[in-house]
Amino acid sequence: MENAQKQSDRLIDLQEVIALTAVSRSQIYNLMKHQNFPTSLSLSYGKANRCSRWSFNEVIDWIEQKKVNRAVA
C-alpha cells in the first residue's frame, strides 16, 4: 500500500466502508461477527449504538490482504 494513503488514520462511517469495499451493510456485519472484517468503534453513549466508525487504515489493510490472498490462491 502506498504511504501517501496510509499516512494518518481517520475514522470512517458505514457508507464510506461500503464505498471502499463494495460489500453490503449486512455482509460487513456478518464478516465482523465471524472476525473476518475490522471491528467498528462505538462512539455512542448508553445502550443505543447509533454511531459506529471504522479505522480507514484497517479497512484498507483488509482490502490489501484480500488482494494478497487472491494472488496466492
C-alpha positions as CSV (number, residue, x, y, z in Angstrom):
1,M,0.0,0.0,0.0
2,E,1.2,3.5,-0.8
3,N,2.4,5.5,2.2
4,A,0.5,8.6,1.0
5,Q,-2.8,6.7,1.5
6,K,-1.8,5.4,4.9
7,Q,0.0,8.4,6.5
8,S,-2.6,9.2,9.1
9,D,-5.6,7.1,10.2
10,R,-9.1,8.5,10.3
11,L,-12.5,7.2,11.3
12,I,-14.9,6.5,8.5
13,D,-18.7,5.8,8.6
14,L,-20.5,2.8,7.2
15,Q,-21.3,4.5,3.9
16,E,-17.6,5.0,3.2
17,V,-16.8,1.5,4.2
18,I,-19.4,0.2,1.7
19,A,-18.0,2.5,-1.0
20,L,-14.4,1.4,-0.3
21,T,-15.2,-2.3,-0.2
22,A,-18.2,-2.8,-2.4
23,V,-19.6,-5.0,0.3
24,S,-23.2,-4.6,1.6
25,R,-24.0,-3.5,5.1
26,S,-25.4,-6.9,6.1
27,Q,-22.3,-8.6,4.8
28,I,-20.0,-6.3,6.6
29,Y,-21.7,-7.0,9.9
30,N,-21.7,-10.7,9.1
31,L,-18.0,-10.7,8.4
32,M,-17.4,-8.8,11.7
33,K,-19.4,-11.3,13.6
34,H,-17.1,-14.1,12.3
35,Q,-14.0,-12.0,12.9
36,N,-13.2,-11.6,9.2
37,F,-13.5,-7.9,9.0
38,P,-12.2,-5.0,11.1
39,T,-14.5,-4.3,14.0
40,S,-16.2,-0.9,14.4
41,L,-15.7,1.6,17.1
42,S,-18.8,2.7,19.0
43,L,-18.8,6.4,19.6
44,S,-22.3,6.3,21.2
45,Y,-23.2,6.7,24.9
46,G,-25.7,4.4,26.5
47,K,-27.4,1.4,25.0
48,A,-28.2,2.9,21.6
49,N,-25.2,2.1,19.3
50,R,-26.0,4.6,16.6
51,C,-22.6,6.0,15.9
52,S,-20.1,3.4,14.7
53,R,-16.9,4.2,12.8
54,W,-14.1,2.1,11.3
55,S,-10.4,2.8,11.1
56,F,-9.7,3.8,7.5
57,N,-6.3,2.1,7.7
58,E,-7.7,-1.2,9.0
59,V,-10.3,-1.3,6.1
60,I,-7.5,-0.6,3.6
61,D,-5.4,-3.3,5.1
62,W,-8.3,-5.7,4.9
63,I,-8.7,-4.9,1.2
64,E,-4.9,-5.3,0.6
65,Q,-5.0,-8.7,2.4
66,K,-7.8,-9.8,0.1
67,K,-5.6,-8.9,-2.9
68,V,-2.7,-10.9,-1.5
69,N,-4.9,-13.9,-0.7
70,R,-6.3,-13.8,-4.3
71,A,-2.8,-13.9,-5.7
72,V,-1.9,-16.9,-3.6
73,A,-5.0,-18.9,-4.3
